[in-house]
Amino acid sequence: MSTATLTVKGQITIPVDVRRALNVEAGDRVEFVQIEPGRFELIAATRSVRELKGRFGKPKRAVSIDEMNAAIAAAGSRAR
């Protein structure tokens, strides 16, 4: 099991064996996901959003930027 120490600035150094297993390097992003109270999972967030292309099938119809902006505005106004 690997361990790390939290600094007074709230920083940790991820042990080298963990970095290798996650395939992360300096400058890469990681996410901390709470899986239950007091327990988190560390996930490498280094993949490009472009890797999602084709995973969800073809859309039924094309959506314009104006339609996307309208949907975002409508959702935002409902959230207030």
Rosetta silent file (secondary structure, phi, psi, omega in degrees, C-alpha in Angstrom):
SEQUENCE: MSTATLTVKGQITIPVDVRRALNVEAGDRVEFVQIEPGRFELIAATRSVRELKGRFGKPKRAVSIDEMNAAIAAAGSRAR
SCORE:     score description
SCORE:     0.000 S_00000001
   1 L     0.000  136.953  178.973    0.000    0.000    0.000 S_00000001
   2 L   -96.103  145.251  177.158    1.290    3.461   -0.892 S_00000001
   3 L  -130.684  160.848  177.236    0.984    6.445    1.413 S_00000001
   4 L  -142.887  157.160 -179.364    1.538   10.187    1.104 S_00000001
   5 L  -110.435  134.361  178.162    1.801   13.041    3.599 S_00000001
   6 L   -80.431  130.435  178.352   -0.329   16.177    3.395 S_00000001
   7 L   -84.606  171.610  178.389    1.705   19.411    3.567 S_00000001
   8 L   -64.584  -20.434  177.161    0.635   22.559    5.420 S_00000001
   9 L   -87.035    1.541  179.787   -0.417   23.940    2.008 S_00000001
  10 L    82.186   19.771 -177.881   -2.820   21.012    1.491 S_00000001
  11 L  -104.648  152.205  172.643   -0.628   19.341   -1.137 S_00000001
  12 L  -132.566  155.982  171.742    0.411   15.721   -1.518 S_00000001
  13 L  -104.784  122.781  179.876    2.902   13.968   -3.743 S_00000001
  14 L   -74.281  125.361 -178.727    1.374   10.937   -5.418 S_00000001
  15 L   -56.528  148.338 -174.265    3.772    8.008   -4.950 S_00000001
  16 H   -58.189  -38.089 -179.592    5.599    6.900   -8.102 S_00000001
  17 H   -66.937  -32.025  176.753    3.997    3.434   -8.167 S_00000001
  18 H   -72.041  -43.161  177.766    0.528    5.023   -8.079 S_00000001
  19 H   -59.125  -42.834  179.070    1.452    7.509  -10.835 S_00000001
  20 H   -64.309  -43.781 -179.357    2.687    4.657  -12.996 S_00000001
  21 H   -63.364  -35.460  179.314   -0.448    2.587  -12.387 S_00000001
  22 H   -85.295  -11.242 -177.329   -2.656    5.572  -13.299 S_00000001
  23 L    58.901   47.593  177.500   -0.372    6.482  -16.214 S_00000001
  24 L  -115.333  151.122  179.942   -0.188   10.127  -15.116 S_00000001
  25 L  -130.542  175.189  177.879    2.674   12.575  -15.419 S_00000001
  26 L   -54.924  132.250  179.514    3.434   16.104  -14.267 S_00000001
  27 L    94.288  -15.924  177.587    0.707   18.461  -15.493 S_00000001
  28 L   -74.226  157.527 -179.854   -1.959   15.737  -15.849 S_00000001
  29 L  -101.704  148.280  172.885   -5.229   16.119  -14.004 S_00000001
  30 E  -130.027  154.639  178.851   -6.738   13.714  -11.491 S_00000001
  31 E  -117.248  144.990  173.895  -10.204   13.657   -9.974 S_00000001
  32 E  -108.458  115.735 -176.370  -11.207   12.772   -6.433 S_00000001
  33 E  -112.857  121.787  179.572  -14.594   11.046   -6.445 S_00000001
  34 E   -75.566  122.799 -179.945  -16.380   10.435   -3.146 S_00000001
  35 E  -102.699  -17.917  170.499  -17.673    6.872   -3.119 S_00000001
  36 E  -168.002  164.221 -178.754  -18.971    7.020    0.457 S_00000001
  37 L   -54.612  126.420  178.772  -18.495    9.400    3.392 S_00000001
  38 L    79.782    5.410 -178.639  -14.801    9.579    4.230 S_00000001
  39 E  -134.003  125.829 -177.598  -13.758    7.428    1.237 S_00000001
  40 E  -124.964  155.600  173.574  -12.562    8.759   -2.121 S_00000001
  41 E  -113.202  137.633  177.694  -11.340    7.282   -5.376 S_00000001
  42 E   -99.391  121.304 -175.142   -8.482    8.892   -7.310 S_00000001
  43 E  -124.435  132.314  175.999   -9.137    8.802  -11.049 S_00000001
  44 E   -69.273  130.081 -179.889   -6.847    9.916  -13.854 S_00000001
  45 L  -116.403   50.981 -172.815   -8.588   12.604  -15.900 S_00000001
  46 L  -101.532   -5.534 -177.237   -6.067   12.721  -18.712 S_00000001
  47 L   -80.315  148.496  177.902   -8.158   11.536  -21.622 S_00000001
  48 L   -79.004  147.056  176.455   -9.376   13.901  -24.288 S_00000001
  49 H   -61.826  -22.564  179.048  -13.095   14.417  -24.728 S_00000001
  50 H   -64.126  -21.952  178.190  -12.494   13.434  -28.352 S_00000001
  51 H   -67.556  -15.279  178.760  -12.059    9.837  -27.191 S_00000001
  52 H   -80.207  -13.464 -176.854  -15.821    9.769  -26.545 S_00000001
  53 L   -55.612  129.190  176.665  -16.580   10.198  -30.237 S_00000001
  54 L    87.012   -5.366 -177.900  -18.726    7.366  -31.551 S_00000001
  55 L   -79.536  -15.056 -174.058  -19.545    5.856  -28.159 S_00000001
  56 L  -116.102   11.119  179.670  -23.129    7.057  -28.116 S_00000001
  57 L    78.158  176.922 -179.425  -24.273    6.280  -31.643 S_00000001
  58 L   -79.130  139.152  176.061  -25.435    8.688  -34.309 S_00000001
  59 L   -68.987  152.424  179.417  -27.729   11.530  -33.230 S_00000001
  60 L   -66.526  -32.743  177.032  -31.268   11.459  -34.599 S_00000001
  61 L  -153.239  157.883  177.674  -30.765   14.955  -35.972 S_00000001
  62 L   -74.337  145.382  178.752  -28.103   17.630  -36.034 S_00000001
  63 L  -116.963  130.404 -179.016  -28.374   20.344  -33.396 S_00000001
  64 L   -79.566  163.348  176.011  -27.261   23.890  -34.182 S_00000001
  65 H   -60.661  -39.646  178.666  -25.174   26.069  -31.887 S_00000001
  66 H   -61.112  -41.665  178.226  -28.197   28.359  -31.466 S_00000001
  67 H   -65.783  -39.361  177.295  -30.312   25.400  -30.289 S_00000001
  68 H   -62.881  -46.089  179.660  -27.576   24.358  -27.854 S_00000001
  69 H   -62.368  -39.185  178.483  -27.320   27.896  -26.468 S_00000001
  70 H   -64.405  -41.460  179.341  -31.111   28.096  -26.090 S_00000001
  71 H   -65.612  -39.808  177.860  -31.174   24.783  -24.205 S_00000001
  72 H   -64.725  -44.463  179.278  -28.363   25.943  -21.898 S_00000001
  73 H   -62.773  -41.644 -179.852  -30.151   29.248  -21.227 S_00000001
  74 H   -64.762  -42.854  178.782  -33.439   27.462  -20.501 S_00000001
  75 H   -65.160  -39.064  179.025  -31.764   25.051  -18.077 S_00000001
  76 H   -65.097  -39.040 -179.862  -29.959   27.932  -16.398 S_00000001
  77 H   -70.911  -30.940  177.558  -33.160   29.921  -15.906 S_00000001
  78 H   -72.244  -27.903 -176.372  -34.901   26.887  -14.365 S_00000001
  79 H   -74.697  -16.786 -176.116  -32.038   26.410  -11.887 S_00000001
  80 L   -81.112    0.000    0.000  -32.538   29.846  -10.312 S_00000001
